[in-house]
Amino acid sequence: MILQKRPGFRSKKITILRRIFEMKKVLAAVAVAMTLPMTVMAWEPTGDVNVIVAYKAGSGTDTGARLLATEAQKYIPKTIIIQNLPGADGKIGWTKLVQSKPDGQTIGFINLPTFTTLAAQSGAPFSINDIVPIANHLTEAGVVAVKADSPYKTIEELVAAAKEKGNLKASTNGNKASNHTAAQLLAKSAGFKYKAIPYGGTADQLLALRQGEVDFTCAKVADVAKLVKGDKPELRVLAVFNTKRDPELPNVPTLGEKGLYPEWYGSARALVAPKGTKPEVIQYYVEAFKKTMQDPAVIEAHKKAGMALDFKDNKELGDLIKAQDKFARDVVNDLYK
């Protein structure tokens, strides 16, 4: 008996073989995919980004923060809102910052060494472990300044008067804040006593000097840049806290040149996030602010404002915070004893 193949048998066989072949291709592709690292969607802010500034509007920190925030909108496609929370020498704003939800929608500025000085105090409402570094923005040297019509034309004349009278007054940006520490460094190295009068922030302490309420003050180069220039300058800078003269004030000597405090002292203004913020969030902001601060237009804008742009990434900033914490505990605390 001769068996005959059923009609369509061959075509069905071919179809089954094709399906098996296609299935093998799919399984092979799946196997390859499983050996590759998983792709994680990049994080982005989902709404407005709040940036906490622990000083009042118009302060040095606020001015720099607003300049940076305006330029950063090229690289952070959300509205960046500066939230001023002044008071208690920065404690109010920084306490709010460390207590904020670590979701990337709230970040903030800290000032070094003020933040670490306050954090090192007994009973402080925050510590350096309550923040996650993002990027450094500005690093500025401190200055000693007097009113433009002050009788003290040089740092030597100011020191001599302070030693003789023993009661000169200096405005500060808060008790044990950065500019208070600068005045302490000056007084200790020169061997005189003075009366420190705390104000709400740098803007207020400089206003007090301009109005003649105090005899001298210590601030930062950028804080006084516009006040020492022009046809009618309001302030005169007598010396700089640095190891070399500042390019913004080439005719002003360093304290070291005059046999006084010989090291750099000033302030770093940096961006941080609350503890618990995820690494991908931090990385997003590190890259965004790096692009911002390397933008030629941003560099030029900071130069015009007299601000010393100094980008440091999160790792470099972390090292700086630790160093400033050590400075606060080993040096600053002794200044107030």
For each residue, the residues with C-beta under 8 A, 3 or more apart:
1:
2:
3:
4:
5: 9 10
6: 9
7:
8: 11 12
9: 5 6 12 13
10: 5 13 14
11: 8 14 15
12: 8 9 15 16
13: 9 10 16 17
14: 10 11 17 18
15: 11 12 18 19
16: 12 13 19 20
17: 13 14 20 21
18: 14 15 21 22
19: 15 16 22 23
20: 16 17 23 24
21: 17 18 24 25
22: 18 19 25 26
23: 19 20 26 27
24: 20 21 27 28
25: 21 22 28 29
26: 22 23 29 30
27: 23 24 30 31
28: 24 25 31 32
29: 25 26 32 33
30: 26 27 33 34
31: 27 28 34 35
32: 28 29 35 36
33: 29 30 36
34: 30 31
35: 31 32
36: 32 33
37:
38:
39:
40: 280
41:
42: 280 284
43: 104 278 280 281 283 284
44: 77 284
45: 48 49 76 78 104 105 284
46: 105
47: 78 105
48: 45 78 79 80 81 105
49: 45 76 78 79 80 81 104 105 106 107
50: 81 83 100 105 106 107
51: 65 69 80 81 82 83 106 107 108 109 271
52: 83 85 93 94 96 97 100 106 107 108 109
53: 59 61 62 65 82 83 84 85 93 108 109
54: 61 85 86 90 91 92 93 94 97 108 109 110 111
55: 59 60 61 62 84 86 90 93 111 173 200 201 202
56: 59 62 84 86 200 201 203 204
57: 62 84
58: 62 63 203
59: 53 55 56 62 63 86 173 201 202 203
60: 55 63 64 202 203 219 220 222 223 269
61: 53 54 55 64 65 109 111 202 269
62: 53 55 56 57 58 59 65 66 82 84
63: 58 59 60 66 67 222 305
64: 60 61 67 68 137 138 222 269 305 307
65: 51 53 61 62 68 69 82 109 137 269
66: 62 63 69 70 82
67: 63 64 70 71 301 302 305 307
68: 64 65 71 72 137 289 292 293 298
69: 51 65 66 72 73 80 82
70: 66 67 73 80
71: 67 68 74 292 295 297 298 301
72: 68 69 75 76 80 288 289 292
73: 69 70 76 77 78 79 80
74: 71 291 292 295
75: 72 288 289 291 292
76: 45 49 72 73 80 285 288
77: 44 73
78: 45 47 48 49 73
79: 48 49 73
80: 48 49 51 69 70 72 73 76
81: 48 49 50 51
82: 51 53 62 65 66 69
83: 50 51 52 53
84: 53 55 56 57 62 93
85: 52 53 54 92 93 96
86: 54 55 56 59 92 93 200 201
87: 91 92 93 200
88: 91 92 174
89: 114 118 173 174 175 176 177 198
90: 54 55 93 94 111 114 115 118 174 177
91: 54 87 88 94 95 118 125
92: 54 85 86 87 88 95 96
93: 52 53 54 55 84 85 86 87 90 96 97 108
94: 52 54 90 91 97 98 108 110 115 118 125 126
95: 91 92 98 99 125 126
96: 52 85 92 93 99 100
97: 52 54 93 94 100 106 108 110 131 272 274
98: 94 95 125 126 130 131 274 275
99: 95 96 274
100: 50 52 96 97 106 108 274
101: 105 106 274
102: 132 273 274 275 276 277 278 281
103: 106 277 281
104: 43 45 49 107 273 277 278 281 284 285
105: 45 46 47 48 49 50 101
106: 49 50 51 52 97 100 101 103 273 274
107: 49 50 51 52 104 134 271 272 273 285
108: 51 52 53 54 93 94 97 100 271 272 273
109: 51 52 53 54 61 65 137 269 270 271 272
110: 54 94 97 114 115 131 269 270 272
111: 54 55 61 90 114 115 177 178 267 268 269
112: 115 116 178 267 268 269 270 320 321 324
113: 116 117 178 181 267 324 327 328 332
114: 89 90 110 111 117 118 173 174 176 177 178 181 267
115: 90 94 110 111 112 118 119 128 324
116: 112 113 119 120 128 321 324 325 327 328
117: 113 114 120 121 176 177 178 181 328 332
118: 89 90 91 94 114 115 121 124 126 176
119: 115 116 124 126 127 128 325 328
120: 116 117 124 325 328 329 332 333
121: 117 118 124 176
122:
123:
124: 118 119 120 121 127
125: 91 94 95 98
126: 94 95 98 118 119 130 131
127: 119 124 130
128: 115 116 119 131 321 322 325
129: 275
130: 98 126 127 274 275
131: 97 98 110 126 128 272 273 274 275 321
132: 102 272 273 274 275 276 277 282 314
133: 270 272 282 314 315 317 318 321
134: 107 270 271 272 273 282 285 286 289 314 317
135: 270 271 285 286 289 290 293 311 312 313 314 317
136: 139 268 269 270 271 310 311 312 316 317 320
137: 64 65 68 109 269 270 271 289 293 309 310 311
138: 64 222 267 268 269 307 308 309 310
139: 136 266 267 268 269 308 310
140: 220 221 222 223 266 267 268 269 307 308
141: 220 221 240 241 242 246 264 265 266 308
142: 178 179 182 218 219 220 221 240 241 265 266 267
143: 218 219 220 221 223 224 237 238 239 240 241 249 252
144: 155 158 182 186 216 217 218 237 238 239 240 241 255
145: 209 216 217 218 219 224 228 235 236 237 238
146: 150 152 158 209 215 216 217 235 236 238
147: 150 209 210 212 234 235 236
148: 232 233 234 235 236
149:
150: 146 147 153 215 216 236
151: 157 161
152: 146 157 158 161 215 216 238
153: 150 157 236
154: 157 158 238
155: 144 158 159 238 239 253 255 258 260
156: 159 160 258
157: 151 152 153 154 160 161
158: 144 146 152 154 155 161 162 168 215 216 238
159: 155 156 162 163 190 192 260
160: 156 157 163 164
161: 151 152 157 158 164 165 168 215
162: 158 159 165 166 168 187 190 192 193 194
163: 159 160 166 190 191 192
164: 160 161
165: 161 162 168
166: 162 163 192 193 194
167: 194 195
168: 158 161 162 165 192 194 195 215 216
169: 194 195 196 197 213 214 215
170: 183 194 195 196 197 214 215 216 217 218
171: 197 198 199 204 205 206 208 209 213 214 217
172: 175 177 179 180 183 196 197 198 199 205 217 218
173: 55 59 89 114 177 178 179 180 198 199 200 201 202 204 205 219
174: 88 89 90 114 177 180 198 199 200 201
175: 89 172 180 196 198
176: 89 114 117 118 121 180 181 332 336
177: 89 90 111 114 117 172 173 174 180 181 198
178: 111 112 113 114 117 142 173 181 182 220 266 267
179: 142 172 173 182 183 202 205 217 218 219 220
180: 172 173 174 175 176 177 183 184 196 198 218
181: 113 114 117 176 177 178 184 185 265 332 335
182: 142 144 178 179 185 186 218 219 241 265 266
183: 170 172 179 180 186 187 194 196 217 218
184: 180 181 187 188 196 335 336
185: 181 182 188 189 241 261 265 335
186: 144 182 183 189 190 218 255 260 261
187: 162 183 184 190 191 192 193 194
188: 184 185 191 261 335
189: 185 186 255 260 261
190: 159 162 163 186 187 260
191: 163 187 188
192: 159 162 163 166 168 187
193: 162 166 187
194: 162 166 167 168 169 170 183 187 215
195: 167 168 169 170
196: 169 170 172 175 180 183 184
197: 169 170 171 172 208 213 214
198: 89 171 172 173 174 175 177 180
199: 171 172 173 174 204 205 207 208
200: 55 56 86 87 173 174 203 204
201: 55 56 59 86 173 174 204 205
202: 55 59 60 61 173 179 205 206 219 220 223
203: 56 58 59 60 200 206 207
204: 56 171 173 199 200 201 207 208
205: 171 172 173 179 199 201 202 208 209 217 219
206: 171 202 203 209 210 217 219 223 224 227 235
207: 199 203 204 210 211
208: 171 197 199 204 205 211 213 214 217
209: 145 146 147 171 205 206 212 213 214 216 217 235
210: 147 206 207 227 234 235
211: 207 208
212: 147 209
213: 169 171 197 208 209
214: 169 170 171 197 208 209 217
215: 146 150 152 158 161 168 169 170 194
216: 144 145 146 150 152 158 168 170 209 238
217: 144 145 146 170 171 172 179 183 205 206 208 209 214
218: 142 143 144 145 170 172 179 180 182 183 186 241
219: 60 142 143 145 173 179 182 202 205 206 223 224
220: 60 140 141 142 143 178 179 202 223 224 266 267
221: 140 141 142 143 224 225 240 246 248 249 266 306 308
222: 60 63 64 138 140 225 305 306 307 308
223: 60 140 143 202 206 219 220
224: 143 145 206 219 220 221 227 228 235 237
225: 221 222 228 229 248 305 306
226: 229 230 306
227: 206 210 224 233 234 235
228: 145 224 225 233 234 235 236 237 249
229: 225 226 233
230: 226 233
231:
232: 148
233: 148 227 228 229 230 236
234: 147 148 210 227 228
235: 145 146 147 148 206 209 210 224 227 228
236: 145 146 147 148 150 153 228 233
237: 143 144 145 224 228 240 249 252
238: 143 144 145 146 152 154 155 158 216 252
239: 143 144 155 252 253 254 255 258 260
240: 141 142 143 144 221 237 245 246 249 252 253 254 255
241: 141 142 143 144 182 185 218 254 255 261 263 264 265 266
242: 141 245 246 254 256 264 266
243: 254 256 262 263 264
244: 254
245: 240 242 249 250 252 253 254
246: 141 221 240 242 249 250 252
247: 250
248: 221 225 306
249: 143 221 228 237 240 245 246 252
250: 245 246 247
251:
252: 143 237 238 239 240 245 246 249
253: 155 239 240 245 257 258
254: 239 240 241 242 243 244 245 257 258
255: 144 155 186 189 239 240 241 258 260 261 262
256: 242 243 259 260 261 262 263
257: 253 254
258: 155 156 239 253 254 255
259: 256
260: 155 159 186 189 190 239 255 256
261: 185 186 188 189 241 255 256 265
262: 243 255 256
263: 241 243 256
264: 141 241 242 243
265: 141 142 181 182 185 241 261
266: 139 140 141 142 178 182 220 221 241 242
267: 111 112 113 114 138 139 140 142 178 220
268: 111 112 136 138 139 140 310 320 324
269: 60 61 64 65 109 110 111 112 136 137 138 139 140
270: 109 110 112 133 134 135 136 137 312 317 320 321
271: 51 107 108 109 134 135 136 137 285 289
272: 97 107 108 109 110 131 132 133 134 317
273: 102 104 106 107 108 131 132 134 277 281 282 285
274: 97 98 99 100 101 102 106 130 131 132 277
275: 98 102 129 130 131 132
276: 102 132
277: 102 103 104 132 273 274 281 282
278: 43 102 104 281 282
279: 282 283
280: 40 42 43 283 284
281: 43 102 103 104 273 277 278 284 285
282: 132 133 134 273 277 278 279 285 286 314
283: 43 279 280 286 287
284: 42 43 44 45 104 280 281 287 288
285: 76 104 107 134 135 271 273 281 282 288 289
286: 134 135 282 283 289 290 313 314
287: 283 284 290 291
288: 72 75 76 284 285 291 292
289: 68 72 75 134 135 137 271 285 286 292 293 311
290: 135 286 287 293 294 311 313
291: 74 75 287 288 294 295
292: 68 71 72 74 75 288 289 295 298
293: 68 135 137 289 290 298 299 309 311
294: 290 291 298 299 311
295: 71 74 291 292 298 299
296: 299 300
297: 71 300 301
298: 68 71 292 293 294 295 301 302 309
299: 293 294 295 296 302 303 309
300: 296 297 303 304
301: 67 71 297 298 304 305
302: 67 298 299 305 307 308 309
303: 299 300 306 307 309
304: 300 301
305: 63 64 67 222 225 301 302
306: 221 222 225 226 248 303
307: 64 67 138 140 222 302 303
308: 138 139 140 141 221 222 302
309: 137 138 293 298 299 302 303
310: 136 137 138 139 268
311: 135 136 137 289 290 293 294
312: 135 136 270 316 317 320
313: 135 286 290 316 317
314: 132 133 134 135 282 286 317 318
315: 133 318 319
316: 136 312 313 319 320
317: 133 134 135 136 270 272 312 313 314 320 321
318: 133 314 315 321 322
319: 315 316 322 323
320: 112 136 268 270 312 316 317 323 324
321: 112 116 128 131 133 270 317 318 324 325
322: 128 318 319 325 326
323: 319 320 326 327
324: 112 113 115 116 268 320 321 327 328
325: 116 119 120 128 321 322 328 329
326: 322 323 329 330
327: 113 116 323 324 330 331 332
328: 113 116 117 119 120 324 325 331 332 333
329: 120 325 326 332 333
330: 326 327 333 334
331: 327 328 334 335
332: 113 117 120 176 181 327 328 329 335 336
333: 120 328 329 330 336 337
334: 330 331 337
335: 181 184 185 188 331 332
336: 176 184 332 333
337: 333 334
